[in-house]
Amino acid sequence: MKLNINGEIVEVEATTVQELAEKLTPAPQTLLIEHNLKALLRSEWPETALSEGDRIEVLRVSAGG
């Protein structure tokens, strides 16, 4: 299925936001994800289904100071 991820059309094999996060990085706990303009709690990832054309914004969180 094709998703709009951070402004780019990307072909992915994932059915939920959780699956997508796991495919994007070996450390999904470092990600913040927005699905169709709604920021998701990590607990919502497994139950949030993806559909063709969904808009996903992914931010990587890093500590620093």
MDAnalysis code that builds the backbone (N, CA, C; Angstrom):
import MDAnalysis as mda
import numpy as np

u = mda.Universe.empty(195, n_residues=65, atom_resindex=np.repeat(np.arange(65), 3), trajectory=True)
u.add_TopologyAttr("name", ["N", "CA", "C"] * 65)
u.add_TopologyAttr("resid", np.arange(1, 66))
u.add_TopologyAttr("resname", ["MET", "LYS", "LEU", "ASN", "ILE", "ASN", "GLY", "GLU", "ILE", "VAL", "GLU", "VAL", "GLU", "ALA", "THR", "THR", "VAL", "GLN", "GLU", "LEU", "ALA", "GLU", "LYS", "LEU", "THR", "PRO", "ALA", "PRO", "GLN", "THR", "LEU", "LEU", "ILE", "GLU", "HIS", "ASN", "LEU", "LYS", "ALA", "LEU", "LEU", "ARG", "SER", "GLU", "TRP", "PRO", "GLU", "THR", "ALA", "LEU", "SER", "GLU", "GLY", "ASP", "ARG", "ILE", "GLU", "VAL", "LEU", "ARG", "VAL", "SER", "ALA", "GLY", "GLY"])
u.atoms.positions = np.array([
    [0.840, -1.166, 0.000],
    [0.000, 0.000, 0.000],
    [0.888, 1.233, 0.000],
    [0.386, 2.310, -0.576],
    [1.139, 3.559, -0.644],
    [0.649, 4.524, 0.430],
    [1.617, 5.056, 1.186],
    [1.340, 6.036, 2.226],
    [2.155, 7.287, 1.948],
    [1.660, 8.405, 2.428],
    [2.413, 9.657, 2.365],
    [3.148, 9.784, 3.697],
    [4.451, 9.495, 3.682],
    [5.257, 9.538, 4.902],
    [6.214, 10.716, 4.817],
    [6.021, 11.666, 5.724],
    [6.850, 12.880, 5.757],
    [6.919, 13.550, 4.387],
    [5.784, 13.586, 3.691],
    [5.696, 14.294, 2.420],
    [6.107, 13.496, 1.204],
    [6.508, 12.237, 1.378],
    [6.904, 11.398, 0.251],
    [5.976, 10.192, 0.147],
    [5.615, 9.820, -1.079],
    [4.803, 8.629, -1.289],
    [5.723, 7.412, -1.178],
    [5.367, 6.509, -0.260],
    [6.197, 5.347, 0.033],
    [5.329, 4.092, -0.013],
    [5.826, 3.049, -0.648],
    [5.162, 1.751, -0.680],
    [5.580, 0.985, 0.574],
    [4.597, 0.528, 1.354],
    [4.904, -0.202, 2.588],
    [4.072, -1.472, 2.685],
    [4.588, -2.410, 3.451],
    [3.860, -3.633, 3.760],
    [3.596, -3.646, 5.257],
    [2.631, -2.856, 5.680],
    [2.239, -2.778, 7.086],
    [0.740, -2.518, 7.135],
    [0.089, -3.070, 8.143],
    [-1.356, -2.866, 8.266],
    [-1.727, -1.984, 9.449],
    [-0.772, -1.791, 10.376],
    [-1.006, -0.923, 11.533],
    [0.163, 0.032, 11.703],
    [-0.047, 1.062, 12.486],
    [1.027, 2.010, 12.777],
    [2.163, 1.295, 13.513],
    [1.841, 0.351, 14.385],
    [2.874, -0.407, 15.104],
    [3.784, -1.143, 14.123],
    [3.193, -1.834, 13.149],
    [3.987, -2.553, 12.154],
    [4.859, -1.590, 11.349],
    [4.296, -0.445, 10.996],
    [5.055, 0.545, 10.246],
    [6.255, 1.033, 11.061],
    [6.041, 1.354, 12.323],
    [7.120, 1.838, 13.187],
    [8.237, 0.805, 13.279],
    [7.876, -0.456, 13.391],
    [8.874, -1.521, 13.495],
    [9.650, -1.690, 12.197],
    [9.030, -1.382, 11.060],
    [9.722, -1.469, 9.775],
    [10.629, -0.253, 9.536],
    [10.285, 0.879, 10.141],
    [11.059, 2.101, 9.933],
    [12.375, 2.119, 10.703],
    [12.399, 1.484, 11.874],
    [13.596, 1.542, 12.709],
    [13.635, 0.365, 13.669],
    [14.835, -0.091, 14.021],
    [14.926, -1.144, 15.029],
    [14.620, -0.628, 16.444],
    [14.467, 0.691, 16.586],
    [14.166, 1.302, 17.889],
    [12.908, 2.167, 17.787],
    [11.729, 1.559, 17.594],
    [10.507, 2.351, 17.419],
    [10.154, 3.214, 18.627],
    [10.713, 2.901, 19.797],
    [10.428, 3.703, 20.985],
    [10.996, 5.120, 20.864],
    [11.832, 5.364, 19.849],
    [12.401, 6.703, 19.651],
    [11.555, 7.559, 18.710],
    [10.396, 7.037, 18.276],
    [9.574, 7.745, 17.299],
    [8.341, 8.382, 17.920],
    [7.941, 9.496, 17.345],
    [6.625, 10.097, 17.566],
    [5.936, 10.023, 16.216],
    [4.670, 9.572, 16.203],
    [3.979, 9.377, 14.935],
    [2.636, 10.089, 14.934],
    [2.387, 10.777, 13.814],
    [1.108, 11.439, 13.569],
    [0.445, 10.715, 12.403],
    [-0.822, 10.355, 12.575],
    [-1.580, 9.621, 11.553],
    [-2.759, 10.484, 11.122],
    [-2.754, 10.909, 9.869],
    [-3.821, 11.756, 9.337],
    [-4.114, 12.952, 10.248],
    [-3.037, 13.659, 10.594],
    [-3.084, 14.898, 11.383],
    [-3.414, 14.699, 12.858],
    [-3.395, 13.457, 13.356],
    [-3.668, 13.177, 14.767],
    [-2.432, 12.546, 15.392],
    [-1.874, 13.212, 16.403],
    [-0.737, 12.652, 17.122],
    [-1.220, 11.439, 17.906],
    [-0.470, 10.350, 17.797],
    [-0.873, 9.100, 18.444],
    [-0.043, 8.811, 19.679],
    [-0.717, 8.297, 20.699],
    [-0.010, 7.727, 21.833],
    [0.565, 6.400, 21.385],
    [1.681, 5.996, 21.946],
    [2.278, 4.716, 21.564],
    [1.302, 3.563, 21.813],
    [0.452, 3.664, 22.827],
    [-0.526, 2.606, 23.119],
    [-1.586, 2.484, 22.024],
    [-1.734, 3.513, 21.170],
    [-2.704, 3.472, 20.073],
    [-2.140, 2.835, 18.801],
    [-0.827, 2.703, 18.716],
    [-0.203, 2.191, 17.501],
    [-0.734, 0.831, 17.063],
    [-0.835, -0.166, 17.963],
    [-1.268, -1.496, 17.502],
    [-2.698, -1.518, 16.960],
    [-3.553, -0.646, 17.452],
    [-4.959, -0.655, 17.037],
    [-5.281, 0.323, 15.914],
    [-4.303, 1.120, 15.486],
    [-4.538, 2.103, 14.437],
    [-4.201, 1.496, 13.079],
    [-5.255, 1.201, 12.313],
    [-5.092, 0.583, 10.994],
    [-4.656, 1.611, 9.964],
    [-3.853, 1.152, 9.016],
    [-3.411, 1.999, 7.916],
    [-4.259, 1.719, 6.686],
    [-4.483, 2.761, 5.889],
    [-5.232, 2.647, 4.637],
    [-4.459, 3.361, 3.538],
    [-4.687, 2.916, 2.319],
    [-4.058, 3.528, 1.145],
    [-4.200, 5.050, 1.204],
    [-3.080, 5.758, 1.034],
    [-3.109, 7.212, 0.979],
    [-3.042, 7.926, 2.313],
    [-2.988, 7.181, 3.421],
    [-2.898, 7.835, 4.731],
    [-1.672, 8.738, 4.779],
    [-1.787, 9.800, 5.564],
    [-0.687, 10.745, 5.750],
    [-0.042, 10.466, 7.104],
    [1.238, 10.151, 7.075],
    [1.987, 9.817, 8.279],
    [3.150, 10.792, 8.421],
    [3.282, 11.343, 9.603],
    [4.441, 12.176, 9.915],
    [5.208, 11.454, 11.020],
    [6.501, 11.286, 10.823],
    [7.340, 10.574, 11.781],
    [8.444, 11.511, 12.251],
    [8.564, 11.628, 13.557],
    [9.640, 12.411, 14.165],
    [10.482, 11.486, 15.024],
    [11.787, 11.634, 14.928],
    [12.690, 10.836, 15.764],
    [13.095, 11.700, 16.951],
    [12.910, 11.174, 18.146],
    [13.231, 11.888, 19.378],
    [14.645, 11.508, 19.804],
    [15.410, 12.510, 20.193],
    [16.739, 12.214, 20.720],
    [17.016, 13.095, 21.922],
    [17.730, 12.550, 22.849],
    [18.076, 13.294, 24.066],
    [19.307, 14.142, 23.785],
    [19.395, 15.212, 24.482],
    [20.571, 16.065, 24.319],
    [20.472, 17.260, 25.239],
    [21.467, 18.048, 25.196],
    [21.378, 19.208, 26.067],
    [22.541, 20.110, 25.991],
])
